[in-house]
Amino acid sequence: MKKLLATTVALLICGIACAQNIAQTLSETESLLGKRDPRLRIDLDTRIDLKYMEGNEPEYSNFTLQNMRLIVSGEIIPGIRYRWRQRLNKSTTANPDGSGAATDYIWVAFDLGHRKSWTVTVGKQLVQLGTYEFNYVGTNRYLSTQVNSDFENTRIGIKAAYQFLGQTFNFQVMNAGSQMTDDGHSTRGLAAAAMWNGSLFNDVIGTRIGYAAFQHNSSKIYQWVTAGVQINAGIVTTELDFFRGDRMIDYSSAVEIREGRHHIQDMSGAANILFNLGKFRPSVKGVWDRRKDMELNADAYGNLGIQALLEYYPFPEGLLKDLRFHAAYFYKHTSFEGSFSSLRNESLHTALVGMRWVIPVK
């Protein structure tokens, strides 16, 4: 492992040095094709990691294309915007709702009202769960809570957002999704969500508090309660998040002897402390998970995890402003309980270094 880490550090230093050589010539460039047009912007969001994992079988050590996403966005006319994000490293298998699994979202938003206080968004969009962790894009995630890592986070639907005095109240109606509906209700289930995205005391405190109800069948609703608090104190930002809700999933990847979809109840919490030191942005994060199998009426297992992360943004302006180098270490421990208490507990160590760059193509 020491040899691997030495190699990765050397590659990281070489990458930074090469980028610095071209940074000066690109500092005034808005995109690869020159000045950006607000009506059509194209970005390529990429992240590549050299990852080492120890504690699971078999041991893993490899370069990984963590993310490759095409983002197309723009403003058609003032007050009408659109956004499309497509994964280029994921299968395009069709979903029952007609959208491809590789399409993260595709929506159009309309600003309404005399003061543009209302925004109506139509299309495949992010579910309004109220935590900060849930709102991070995949390229900005390392160690996640269990809910955040395997929740189907986008649905086709409509959302109305009302803004006033720095507060935003979101109301959403959408498809329930395959994780929520039973087998006989997969094409008929709907869901509703409400979320307060708040700002208090001149942005010192932020809030994301949400409630969502997903139709499981004609007589049962799966409920989700979520809450997030962000505290901004100078260069330090603290985020505290909580998830709790029911769904139907196959969790045999964690417990091989429990295959097929089962009704489970998840609870997860996260504490993330971030430091903004200019080009350097270290952070420390802890996560806690508890999964209960509702069919067995017993806890299945729980996770505890901790992460140390350093991100480095060498170029504050121009074409390379969204270029980032990162190094992270995280540890996760899984304890099996209830019907699975005879299984051996698991511990997983992960170390990685990598690069992320949102490339402004047009």
Secondary structure, DSSP 8 states (H G I E B T S, - for coil): -HHHHHHHHHHHHHHHHHHHHHHHHHTT-SSTTSS-BTTBEEEEEEEEEEEEEESSSS-EEEEEEEEEEEEEEEEEETTEEEEEEEESSS---B-TTSSBTTEEEEEEEEEESTT--EEEEEEEEE-----SGGGS-GGG-SS--HHHHHS--EEEEEEEEEEETTEEEEEEEEE--TTTS-GGGTTT-EEEEEEEEEEETTTTEEEEEEEEEEE-SSS-EEEEEEEEEEEEETTEEEEEEEEEEEEEE--TTT-TTS-S-EEEEEEEEEEEEEE-BTTEEEEEEEEEEEEEETTTTEEEEEEEEEEEEEEE----SGGGTTEEEEEEEEEEEEEE-GGGTTS--EEEEEEEEEEEEEEE--
